[in-house]
Amino acid sequence: MLDCEVIIVGGGPVGLFLAAELGQRGISVELFDAKEGTSRHPAANANSARTMEHFRRLGIASRVRALGLPPDYAPDVAYFTSIAGHELARLHQPASRDAVEWAKGHGFTWPTPEPPHRCSQLYVEPVLLDAARRHAGCHVHFSSRVTGFEQGEDTVTATVELDATATRAASTRTVTARYLIGCDGPRSFVRKSLGIRLDGMAGEKREFMGGQMDAVYFHAPDIYRVSGRPPAWQYWTFGARQRALIIAVDGAGHFIMNVQLRDGEAADSGSVRSRIAEAIGADIPFEVKSRSTWTAGFALVAERFAEKRVFLAGDAAHLFTPTGGLGYNTGIDDAANLAWKLEAMVKGFAGDALGASYEAERRPAALRNTAFARGFADSIGHVRVPAAAYEPGAAGDAARAAVGDYLAFHATGEFVIPGVHLGTRYEASPLVVAEAGAPPPDAANLYLPSARAGHRAPHLWLADGRSLYDRFGQGFTLLCTNAPGAPFDHEAVQRAARALPQLAVVRIDEAEVAQAYDAAYVLIRPDQHVAWRGNALDRAFEAAAHRTVGHPHEETAALTTP
């Protein structure tokens, strides 16, 4: 007997997002996390445009965008010798209240309804928790540790230790489901239990972002006074003795500082306080609220993303140095890819190939993104600052200007990255047939929308001011661009709908949409990737409907039936 359909191990942002999306799809979920509740220490401070698009599908993007920094606070990225010392370079970014309108005006570079948003998971996790718990079949349990699991032919059974809380006694229970998902972080118990290794680069050394890092959450509202410059979201400091990254959490004096420990240095409270003071460069009061340690210099991806009925997502499947903010955001994209596939598998309309497509699509995406993050880490972590940059006078000014030129170049390279956010594509997926010709380049700083099979569906703002994405259904969508001479075959759509329950048919008669998709008909997946496009609802369309949910035999039959 099943207790639920999906067990999720880990209640960080990836696990909570997956729970919320499965709940929205009518899938019953039990999520277990050993922590007492959502995070109390800031981390994952950048939500990519793609993550915000996924939040939009859940109906929480506007709520998330209202959190974090004040609405008029520009989330600039700024570089200093110390915060009270010399400013070397600054990348200006729009405040959250202006971001969506800014994106509309910059649609040629950021063609998205949801530009990036700078907000810590400290604030995002409670929103995701609420989104999960609003579904009756979704249950989130904190102070609950999964200590083992066994796979049967059709089920997975987990053993869970429940810690004592104010409302329950300590106990042990078993939970049986159809599938189990490991969203339990870089030291994943689920991954280790499956014997799955991480492959790639580990322990790379750099002057910064390459070694043991101390992350300190502290309160110091006087930073804004001693800086004497417009506030920033990220303050990178390049001192003569240390480098640090200080991130504004709420715009009201709470910050998180990441500093790399020097060889032989102990991360005791005294050294932490002195290093905060050194990064600030002025004698001001501050209160340390919490600390954690982590290691930079990783670009690791699991050798496998699944085994039978168990899947890995987020940091359990890949481990990043967080330059570019790609770790958490890659994990959210994992969950968005997996959720609709789990729905199909649970509800019985998936073929045998659908489960395997998760690894086939997401492992290359993880390799891609860890490579981008590693490049960003090299670009900032190996910068050498000349000694003259710390001297007064003309020589110091010239050295600081030269360093600032490079840092301005780097800032654009790391933070103006629509290609990274929006350019993930699945052309090699077993669920699509790759189209003829070359795809657009997969570049960090350039995104060229494409409606080729496997790519993210191009976004446009419609004539009535709505986002095209808001017209898509929760399941598959057949977008009809009303191209001339393309008859609509109702019977073909009905046959496709038998393979794709809840297939939504959306007709949009706008020239820009027809131009962007370059086809009369486009089949779009629930995660907003193109499954197929063509100018007739023919056998190729029906075959694609079967292929995209993992039914290769039915696909062949659709192509050969007279």
Backbone torsions as a table, in degrees:
resi	resn	phi	psi	omega
1	MET	NA	134.7	-178.6
2	LEU	-84.2	138.9	170.6
3	ASP	-87.7	-28.8	177.1
4	CYS	-162.9	178.7	179.8
5	GLU	-94.8	-31.0	-179.7
6	VAL	-136.8	130.7	170.7
7	ILE	-99.6	131.8	174.6
8	ILE	-114.4	126.0	177.3
9	VAL	-102.4	110.8	-179.9
10	GLY	114.6	122.6	-176.7
11	GLY	-114.0	36.5	169.2
12	GLY	-79.3	-166.5	-176.0
13	PRO	-62.5	-35.4	-178.9
14	VAL	-69.1	-47.2	178.6
15	GLY	-62.9	-41.1	179.8
16	LEU	-68.0	-40.3	177.1
17	PHE	-62.5	-45.0	179.8
18	LEU	-61.1	-42.5	178.0
19	ALA	-60.6	-43.9	-178.9
20	ALA	-64.6	-42.2	-179.0
21	GLU	-70.5	-39.6	176.5
22	LEU	-63.7	-41.4	177.3
23	GLY	-59.8	-40.8	178.6
24	GLN	-64.2	-27.1	179.7
25	ARG	-90.9	6.8	176.4
26	GLY	79.3	22.1	-180.0
27	ILE	-100.8	129.6	-180.0
28	SER	-77.6	137.5	-170.8
29	VAL	-135.7	141.1	166.0
30	GLU	-122.1	118.7	179.3
31	LEU	-110.4	135.2	-178.7
32	PHE	-125.9	134.4	178.2
33	ASP	-142.7	137.3	-176.0
34	ALA	-73.1	-20.6	180.0
35	LYS	-68.1	165.1	179.4
36	GLU	-77.8	-17.6	-179.0
37	GLY	-178.9	-161.2	179.1
38	THR	-67.8	167.2	-172.4
39	SER	-59.0	143.2	174.4
40	ARG	-113.1	-3.6	-179.4
41	HIS	-118.1	126.4	-175.4
42	PRO	-63.4	141.2	173.7
43	ALA	-160.5	173.7	176.6
44	ALA	43.7	73.0	-170.3
45	ASN	-93.2	5.8	-177.5
46	ALA	-131.5	124.5	175.6
47	ASN	-102.2	117.7	-177.0
48	SER	-69.9	166.3	175.7
49	ALA	-59.2	-39.3	-179.5
50	ARG	-67.1	-40.9	176.3
51	THR	-61.2	-43.7	179.2
52	MET	-65.0	-33.0	174.2
53	GLU	-64.0	-40.9	176.5
54	HIS	-65.3	-39.4	176.4
55	PHE	-62.9	-34.8	178.3
56	ARG	-62.0	-40.8	178.3
57	ARG	-61.8	-32.5	177.5
58	LEU	-80.3	-11.3	-178.7
59	GLY	82.9	21.1	-176.5
60	ILE	-120.0	2.9	-174.5
61	ALA	-61.1	-43.5	-177.7
62	SER	-66.5	-34.7	178.4
63	ARG	-67.2	-43.1	177.7
64	VAL	-64.6	-40.6	-177.5
65	ARG	-65.6	-21.3	178.1
66	ALA	-82.8	-4.4	-176.0
67	LEU	-104.1	165.4	178.1
68	GLY	93.1	-123.6	-179.1
69	LEU	-72.8	154.8	176.0
70	PRO	-57.0	153.9	-174.4
71	PRO	-61.3	-25.4	-179.5
72	ASP	-98.4	8.9	-176.2
73	TYR	-90.5	113.3	-179.6
74	ALA	-74.1	122.6	-177.0
75	PRO	-82.0	60.5	-178.9
76	ASP	-67.1	157.0	170.9
77	VAL	-110.8	119.5	-173.0
78	ALA	-128.2	150.1	-174.9
79	TYR	-124.7	135.2	-172.4
80	PHE	-139.0	163.2	162.4
81	THR	-74.3	-47.0	164.9
82	SER	-148.0	163.6	-174.8
83	ILE	-60.9	-35.7	177.7
84	ALA	-89.6	-0.4	-178.1
85	GLY	-97.1	-130.9	-174.8
86	HIS	-91.5	133.1	169.8
87	GLU	-84.4	129.9	-176.0
88	LEU	-98.1	-36.9	-178.2
89	ALA	-164.7	160.8	179.8
90	ARG	-152.3	134.1	171.8
91	LEU	-104.7	117.1	-179.4
92	HIS	-82.5	138.4	179.3
93	GLN	-136.6	151.2	-176.6
94	PRO	-72.8	144.1	174.3
95	ALA	-65.0	159.0	-174.2
96	SER	-61.4	-33.3	-179.6
97	ARG	-66.7	-21.3	-176.9
98	ASP	-106.0	-5.3	-166.2
99	ALA	-64.5	-44.1	-176.4
100	VAL	-67.4	-43.6	177.1
101	GLU	-65.0	-37.0	176.1
102	TRP	-60.3	-43.3	-179.8
103	ALA	-64.5	-36.1	177.1
104	LYS	-61.9	-39.3	179.2
105	GLY	-76.0	-18.0	179.9
106	HIS	-114.6	32.8	-177.9
107	GLY	-62.3	-20.0	178.2
108	PHE	-70.3	-21.9	175.9
109	THR	-111.4	-34.4	-179.1
110	TRP	-122.7	74.5	-179.0
111	PRO	-79.5	78.1	-174.6
112	THR	-148.4	149.3	173.1
113	PRO	-80.6	-9.9	-173.4
114	GLU	-135.8	87.3	176.6
115	PRO	-63.3	166.8	-179.4
116	PRO	-56.5	152.5	178.9
117	HIS	-134.9	130.9	-177.2
118	ARG	-93.4	104.1	-177.0
119	CYS	-157.0	131.4	-177.0
120	SER	-70.3	149.6	174.2
121	GLN	-62.0	-16.5	172.7
122	LEU	-52.6	-37.0	-179.7
123	TYR	-97.7	-28.3	-176.9
124	VAL	-73.3	-39.5	-175.7
125	GLU	-58.0	-44.7	178.1
126	PRO	-60.9	-33.7	176.8
127	VAL	-66.2	-43.2	178.1
128	LEU	-65.4	-38.0	177.7
129	LEU	-61.9	-44.7	177.2
130	ASP	-61.7	-41.3	-179.6
131	ALA	-63.5	-35.5	177.6
132	ALA	-71.8	-46.3	-173.5
133	ARG	-73.6	-10.9	177.9
134	ARG	-75.7	-7.8	176.5
135	HIS	-98.9	127.4	-173.3
136	ALA	-60.0	-30.6	-177.4
137	GLY	-89.1	6.9	-176.3
138	CYS	-112.6	118.9	-176.3
139	HIS	-123.3	124.7	-178.6
140	VAL	-110.4	125.9	-176.7
141	HIS	-121.4	115.6	172.2
142	PHE	-92.5	173.1	-175.2
143	SER	51.7	40.4	-175.4
144	SER	-138.9	119.6	-172.5
145	ARG	-114.5	124.4	172.9
146	VAL	-78.6	121.3	-175.7
147	THR	-107.6	-6.3	178.3
148	GLY	-177.7	161.9	175.0
149	PHE	-156.2	153.6	178.4
150	GLU	-133.5	140.6	179.1
151	GLN	-102.5	131.9	170.4
152	GLY	-103.5	-169.5	-178.9
153	GLU	-66.9	-37.7	-175.4
154	ASP	-123.7	-1.0	-173.3
155	THR	-142.4	166.9	169.7
156	VAL	-127.7	132.5	178.2
157	THR	-117.9	124.1	-179.0
158	ALA	-108.1	144.9	171.4
159	THR	-99.9	128.7	-173.5
160	VAL	-124.9	128.8	172.3
161	GLU	-97.0	122.2	179.8
162	LEU	-101.3	117.5	177.7
163	ASP	-71.9	155.4	176.6
164	ALA	-67.9	136.9	175.2
165	THR	-132.3	-176.9	-179.8
166	ALA	-64.5	-20.6	-175.1
167	THR	-115.7	0.0	-179.5
168	ARG	-152.0	154.8	175.1
169	ALA	-88.7	157.3	176.5
170	ALA	-63.7	141.6	-178.8
171	SER	-162.8	174.4	174.2
172	THR	-127.1	138.3	178.2
173	ARG	-139.3	159.8	172.4
174	THR	-111.0	144.8	-177.6
175	VAL	-130.4	128.1	-179.4
176	THR	-114.0	133.6	-178.6
177	ALA	-143.9	176.5	176.0
178	ARG	-80.0	-34.6	-176.6
179	TYR	-140.9	155.6	175.5
180	LEU	-129.9	134.8	-178.4
181	ILE	-119.0	124.3	176.4
182	GLY	-89.1	105.3	175.1
183	CYS	-116.4	37.9	-166.9
184	ASP	-104.3	31.6	163.7
185	GLY	83.0	-177.1	-172.0
186	PRO	-64.3	-27.3	177.8
187	ARG	-98.7	30.2	-171.5
188	SER	-39.7	117.1	172.9
189	PHE	-63.3	-38.7	-178.8
190	VAL	-64.2	-47.8	179.9
191	ARG	-61.2	-44.7	-178.7
192	LYS	-65.7	-36.1	179.1
193	SER	-65.1	-30.3	178.4
194	LEU	-83.4	-7.5	-178.7
195	GLY	71.4	28.7	-178.2
196	ILE	-93.0	128.0	-178.8
197	ARG	-91.1	158.9	170.0
198	LEU	-98.1	131.5	178.9
199	ASP	-111.8	151.7	175.4
200	GLY	132.3	-150.2	-177.0
201	MET	-98.0	134.8	178.2
202	ALA	-139.2	145.4	173.7
203	GLY	71.9	25.9	176.9
204	GLU	-66.8	135.1	-179.2
205	LYS	-98.0	134.9	175.1
206	ARG	-142.2	165.8	174.5
207	GLU	-62.0	-30.2	175.9
208	PHE	-150.0	150.8	-176.2
209	MET	59.1	43.3	176.2
210	GLY	-161.9	72.5	-177.6
211	GLY	155.9	-168.4	-179.1
212	GLN	-73.4	129.7	-177.1
213	MET	-114.4	141.0	173.8
214	ASP	-106.1	123.8	179.4
215	ALA	-108.2	117.7	-173.5
216	VAL	-119.8	124.8	176.7
217	TYR	-96.4	122.2	-175.4
218	PHE	-144.8	165.1	-178.8
219	HIS	-117.6	121.7	-178.6
220	ALA	-153.5	74.1	-176.8
221	PRO	-62.5	-21.4	-179.8
222	ASP	-70.9	-7.3	176.3
223	ILE	-55.3	-42.0	-177.9
224	TYR	-63.9	-33.6	-179.4
225	ARG	-72.3	-46.2	-174.4
226	VAL	-77.0	-20.5	177.1
227	SER	-67.0	-44.1	-179.9
228	GLY	69.9	15.9	179.9
229	ARG	-131.4	167.0	178.3
230	PRO	-55.9	145.5	179.5
231	PRO	-59.5	157.3	176.3
232	ALA	-131.1	163.7	172.5
233	TRP	-85.5	-48.5	176.5
234	GLN	-114.4	130.8	174.5
235	TYR	-114.1	106.1	174.7
236	TRP	-93.9	124.3	-179.6
237	THR	-112.8	134.1	-179.6
238	PHE	-119.2	79.7	179.0
239	GLY	-82.7	169.8	179.9
240	ALA	-66.6	-27.7	-176.4
241	ARG	-110.6	-22.6	-177.2
242	GLN	-151.3	160.4	172.3
243	ARG	-121.0	148.1	-177.4
244	ALA	-149.5	156.1	172.4
245	LEU	-122.6	117.8	179.5
246	ILE	-114.4	126.0	-175.1
247	ILE	-116.5	129.1	176.3
248	ALA	-73.3	127.1	-176.7
249	VAL	-91.9	-44.6	-174.9
250	ASP	-128.7	-1.1	-178.6
251	GLY	72.7	5.9	-178.4
252	ALA	-122.3	18.4	174.5
253	GLY	114.4	-4.3	175.9
254	HIS	-93.5	133.0	-176.3
255	PHE	-136.7	157.0	169.1
256	ILE	-119.8	126.8	-180.0
257	MET	-110.7	130.1	171.9
258	ASN	-109.8	122.4	-179.5
259	VAL	-134.7	140.7	-177.7
260	GLN	-88.1	129.4	-179.8
261	LEU	-70.7	138.2	176.2
262	ARG	-78.9	155.0	-178.6
263	ASP	-53.7	128.4	178.2
264	GLY	80.3	1.7	-177.1
265	GLU	-88.7	134.8	176.9
266	ALA	-90.8	140.4	180.0
267	ALA	-89.4	59.5	178.8
268	ASP	-88.3	170.0	-173.6
269	SER	-63.6	-33.5	-179.9
270	GLY	-66.5	-45.2	-179.8
271	SER	-68.8	-33.4	178.2
272	VAL	-62.7	-45.3	-179.1
273	ARG	-64.9	-40.1	-179.3
274	SER	-68.5	-31.5	-179.0
275	ARG	-77.6	-32.4	172.3
276	ILE	-62.5	-47.5	-179.9
277	ALA	-60.4	-38.6	-179.9
278	GLU	-65.7	-40.1	179.4
279	ALA	-67.8	-37.4	178.8
280	ILE	-70.7	-42.1	178.0
281	GLY	80.5	17.6	178.1
282	ALA	-151.7	155.1	-178.4
283	ASP	-87.7	93.3	178.5
284	ILE	-129.7	155.7	178.2
285	PRO	-74.1	148.0	173.0
286	PHE	-153.4	156.2	-178.8
287	GLU	-121.1	120.7	175.9
288	VAL	-79.5	126.6	-176.3
289	LYS	-103.0	-38.0	177.8
290	SER	-163.8	165.3	-178.7
291	ARG	-143.3	155.0	170.4
292	SER	-152.3	161.8	176.8
293	THR	-122.0	149.7	176.6
294	TRP	-152.1	172.7	-176.8
295	THR	-122.3	125.1	174.3
296	ALA	-91.4	161.6	179.1
297	GLY	107.0	16.9	179.7
298	PHE	-108.1	142.2	167.5
299	ALA	-143.3	79.4	-170.0
300	LEU	-119.2	140.9	178.3
301	VAL	-134.8	136.4	-179.7
302	ALA	-61.2	142.4	179.4
303	GLU	-67.1	-26.7	174.8
304	ARG	-139.0	149.5	179.7
305	PHE	-106.0	-1.1	-177.9
306	ALA	-160.4	154.8	169.6
307	GLU	-145.7	110.6	-178.4
308	LYS	57.4	-108.7	-174.5
309	ARG	-103.6	15.0	-179.8
310	VAL	-119.0	132.2	-178.6
311	PHE	-124.2	156.1	176.6
312	LEU	-115.3	144.0	177.6
313	ALA	-146.7	156.1	177.4
314	GLY	69.0	-147.0	-176.0
315	ASP	-63.4	-18.5	174.2
316	ALA	-66.0	-25.0	-177.1
317	ALA	-104.5	-19.6	-177.9
318	HIS	-158.2	146.2	-175.3
319	LEU	-130.0	124.8	-172.1
320	PHE	-115.4	154.0	151.6
321	THR	-79.8	131.2	-162.8
322	PRO	-78.1	12.6	175.2
323	THR	-59.4	136.0	-175.3
324	GLY	83.7	-8.6	179.2
325	GLY	64.8	34.9	-168.4
326	LEU	-92.1	-18.4	-175.6
327	GLY	-64.1	-58.5	-179.2
328	TYR	-61.8	-41.8	-177.0
329	ASN	-69.9	-35.2	173.8
330	THR	-63.8	-36.4	178.0
331	GLY	-65.3	-40.8	176.9
332	ILE	-62.7	-39.1	178.2
333	ASP	-66.6	-35.7	172.6
334	ASP	-55.2	-51.6	-175.3
335	ALA	-63.6	-38.1	178.6
336	ALA	-65.3	-36.4	177.7
337	ASN	-68.5	-39.9	-174.1
338	LEU	-79.2	-32.3	-170.6
339	ALA	-60.0	-49.8	-176.7
340	TRP	-69.3	-27.8	177.1
341	LYS	-71.5	-40.2	174.7
342	LEU	-61.4	-41.9	177.5
343	GLU	-57.2	-46.7	-179.8
344	ALA	-63.6	-38.9	-179.7
345	MET	-69.5	-41.0	-179.6
346	VAL	-68.8	-41.3	-175.9
347	LYS	-84.3	-4.5	169.1
348	GLY	89.0	12.4	176.9
349	PHE	-107.9	12.8	176.9
350	ALA	-92.5	145.3	170.7
351	GLY	-88.6	174.2	-176.3
352	ASP	-62.8	-24.8	-175.7
353	ALA	-81.6	-11.0	-172.4
354	LEU	-70.2	-44.9	-179.9
355	GLY	-59.4	-41.5	-179.4
356	ALA	-67.9	-22.9	-178.9
357	SER	-67.7	-21.3	179.4
358	TYR	-60.5	-51.4	178.3
359	GLU	-65.5	-39.7	-178.0
360	ALA	-62.1	-31.2	179.6
361	GLU	-91.6	-42.7	-170.0
362	ARG	-87.7	-26.4	178.3
363	ARG	-66.3	-45.9	174.3
364	PRO	-60.4	-34.3	177.4
365	ALA	-64.9	-38.3	178.1
366	ALA	-67.7	-40.9	176.8
367	LEU	-62.0	-41.8	177.6
368	ARG	-59.7	-49.8	-173.3
369	ASN	-73.4	-35.9	175.6
370	THR	-64.5	-33.8	177.4
371	ALA	-67.1	-42.9	176.2
372	PHE	-59.7	-48.2	-177.7
373	ALA	-61.7	-38.8	179.1
374	ARG	-63.9	-40.2	177.7
375	GLY	-63.4	-41.4	177.4
376	PHE	-63.8	-40.3	179.8
377	ALA	-64.5	-40.4	176.8
378	ASP	-63.1	-40.8	-176.2
379	SER	-62.9	-38.1	-179.3
380	ILE	-95.6	-31.2	-172.6
381	GLY	-77.6	-19.8	-178.3
382	HIS	-105.5	7.9	179.7
383	VAL	-62.6	131.9	176.6
384	ARG	-107.0	123.0	-178.4
385	VAL	-99.3	122.2	-178.6
386	PRO	-67.3	148.8	-178.9
387	ALA	-58.4	-29.6	-178.7
388	ALA	-63.4	-21.5	-178.0
389	ALA	-66.2	-15.1	-179.9
390	TYR	-102.2	7.7	-177.7
391	GLU	-101.1	150.5	174.9
392	PRO	-76.0	169.7	172.3
393	GLY	90.3	-173.2	-173.0
394	ALA	-63.7	-40.3	-179.7
395	ALA	-63.9	-41.1	177.2
396	GLY	-65.2	-41.5	179.5
397	ASP	-61.3	-42.4	-179.4
398	ALA	-65.7	-41.8	179.7
399	ALA	-65.4	-42.3	179.5
400	ARG	-65.7	-37.0	177.9
401	ALA	-64.6	-39.3	180.0
402	ALA	-66.7	-44.5	176.9
403	VAL	-63.0	-40.9	179.7
404	GLY	-62.1	-36.9	177.0
405	ASP	-59.3	-44.6	179.8
406	TYR	-67.5	-42.6	-177.9
407	LEU	-64.7	-35.1	175.7
408	ALA	-64.7	-40.7	175.9
409	PHE	-62.3	-45.5	179.7
410	HIS	-62.9	-42.9	-176.8
411	ALA	-57.9	-43.8	176.5
412	THR	-62.7	-40.5	-178.8
413	GLY	-65.2	-33.0	-177.5
414	GLU	-92.4	-31.0	-169.9
415	PHE	-111.2	-18.7	175.6
416	VAL	-101.1	78.2	-168.1
417	ILE	-128.8	59.3	177.9
418	PRO	-60.8	-31.0	179.1
419	GLY	-63.8	-39.2	177.1
420	VAL	-66.7	-46.1	-175.5
421	HIS	-65.4	-41.5	-166.3
422	LEU	-114.3	-6.9	-169.5
423	GLY	-93.9	1.9	177.4
424	THR	-59.7	132.2	179.5
425	ARG	-137.9	156.4	-174.5
426	TYR	-121.2	47.1	-176.7
427	GLU	-65.5	-26.5	180.0
428	ALA	-91.3	7.2	-177.9
429	SER	-66.6	144.7	172.8
430	PRO	-68.2	-8.6	-178.5
431	LEU	-89.9	-6.8	-179.2
432	VAL	-130.7	159.1	169.0
433	VAL	-104.3	117.4	-176.9
434	ALA	-62.4	137.7	-178.9
435	GLU	-80.1	159.4	178.1
436	ALA	-67.8	155.7	178.8
437	GLY	88.1	173.1	-177.1
438	ALA	-90.1	138.8	174.5
439	PRO	-73.4	165.3	174.8
440	PRO	-63.7	158.2	-178.6
441	PRO	-63.1	148.0	177.3
442	ASP	-101.1	86.5	-174.4
443	ALA	-115.2	149.2	-177.4
444	ALA	-64.3	-46.4	-168.6
445	ASN	-99.9	4.2	179.5
446	LEU	-134.7	128.3	174.6
447	TYR	-120.7	122.2	177.2
448	LEU	-112.0	107.1	-178.2
449	PRO	-57.1	143.3	178.3
450	SER	-146.5	138.1	175.7
451	ALA	-98.6	19.3	173.3
452	ARG	-60.9	149.5	178.6
453	ALA	-56.8	131.3	-179.6
454	GLY	100.4	-17.9	-177.4
455	HIS	-88.7	158.8	171.7
456	ARG	-60.7	133.7	-179.8
457	ALA	-61.0	130.1	178.8
458	PRO	-58.1	140.0	178.8
459	HIS	-101.1	142.4	172.5
460	LEU	-141.6	155.1	168.8
461	TRP	-89.7	128.8	-175.7
462	LEU	-81.9	168.7	-176.4
463	ALA	-60.0	-29.5	-179.9
464	ASP	-85.6	5.4	177.7
465	GLY	91.0	-6.8	-179.6
466	ARG	-82.3	157.7	173.6
467	SER	-77.6	136.9	174.6
468	LEU	-55.0	-37.6	-178.7
469	TYR	-60.3	-30.8	-179.4
470	ASP	-71.9	-11.0	176.4
471	ARG	-88.1	-17.6	-178.9
472	PHE	-70.4	151.6	176.2
473	GLY	-80.2	171.5	178.2
474	GLN	-71.1	-31.3	175.9
475	GLY	-95.7	-138.1	177.0
476	PHE	-76.7	149.7	179.0
477	THR	-126.3	131.1	169.0
478	LEU	-99.4	105.6	-179.9
479	LEU	-87.2	121.7	178.8
480	CYS	-107.7	117.1	-176.5
481	THR	-91.1	2.2	178.0
482	ASN	58.4	38.1	175.4
483	ALA	-64.7	142.8	-177.1
484	PRO	-64.0	142.0	176.4
485	GLY	77.5	18.5	-179.5
486	ALA	-116.1	92.8	-177.4
487	PRO	-67.3	147.4	-180.0
488	PHE	-93.1	122.4	-177.7
489	ASP	-101.2	99.1	-177.5
490	HIS	-60.8	-40.1	-177.6
491	GLU	-65.7	-38.7	177.6
492	ALA	-63.6	-39.4	178.6
493	VAL	-66.8	-39.8	178.2
494	GLN	-63.6	-40.3	177.6
495	ARG	-65.5	-41.5	177.8
496	ALA	-63.4	-37.5	-178.6
497	ALA	-65.3	-24.0	175.8
498	ARG	-68.7	-29.7	175.8
499	ALA	-83.9	-27.3	-174.8
500	LEU	-124.5	81.6	178.5
501	PRO	-54.9	146.8	-179.9
502	GLN	64.4	28.5	175.2
503	LEU	-64.0	122.4	178.6
504	ALA	-95.9	134.3	176.3
505	VAL	-106.1	119.5	-175.2
506	VAL	-122.1	122.1	178.3
507	ARG	-106.7	127.3	178.3
508	ILE	-134.4	116.5	-177.2
509	ASP	-103.1	73.9	177.7
510	GLU	-134.1	134.3	-173.5
511	ALA	-59.9	-37.9	-177.9
512	GLU	-65.7	-36.8	178.6
513	VAL	-66.4	-46.8	178.6
514	ALA	-59.4	-38.7	-179.9
515	GLN	-69.0	-42.0	-177.5
516	ALA	-66.0	-36.3	-175.7
517	TYR	-95.1	-18.6	173.3
518	ASP	50.4	40.0	178.5
519	ALA	-164.4	153.8	179.0
520	ALA	-74.5	-32.2	-175.4
521	TYR	-135.2	136.8	-179.6
522	VAL	-136.3	126.1	175.8
523	LEU	-95.6	120.3	-173.3
524	ILE	-116.8	131.9	-177.9
525	ARG	-74.6	167.1	177.6
526	PRO	-61.9	-24.4	178.3
527	ASP	-91.3	13.4	174.2
528	GLN	72.1	23.9	170.6
529	HIS	-100.7	147.1	-178.8
530	VAL	-76.2	127.3	176.1
531	ALA	-91.2	-33.2	-176.3
532	TRP	-168.6	153.8	169.3
533	ARG	-146.5	151.6	179.6
534	GLY	-172.3	177.1	-177.6
535	ASN	-106.1	7.9	176.6
536	ALA	-150.0	145.3	175.6
537	LEU	-87.2	73.0	-171.6
538	ASP	-107.1	-162.9	-179.3
539	ARG	-63.6	-33.1	177.8
540	ALA	-62.9	-37.9	176.7
541	PHE	-64.5	-46.9	-179.5
542	GLU	-64.5	-38.3	177.0
543	ALA	-63.2	-40.7	179.0
544	ALA	-62.8	-37.5	179.3
545	ALA	-60.7	-39.1	177.4
546	HIS	-74.0	-42.6	-176.5
547	ARG	-61.2	-40.8	-172.0
548	THR	-69.9	-14.1	172.2
549	VAL	-112.2	21.1	168.1
550	GLY	82.4	30.1	179.0
551	HIS	-113.4	77.1	-177.7
552	PRO	-64.9	-31.3	-178.7
553	HIS	-68.7	-43.2	177.1
554	GLU	-66.0	-33.5	176.5
555	GLU	-59.8	-45.7	179.3
556	THR	-63.2	-41.2	179.2
557	ALA	-62.5	-40.7	179.9
558	ALA	-63.5	-32.9	-178.5
559	LEU	-78.0	-25.6	-173.6
560	THR	-104.3	-12.7	179.7
561	THR	-67.4	129.4	-179.9
562	PRO	-67.4	NA	NA
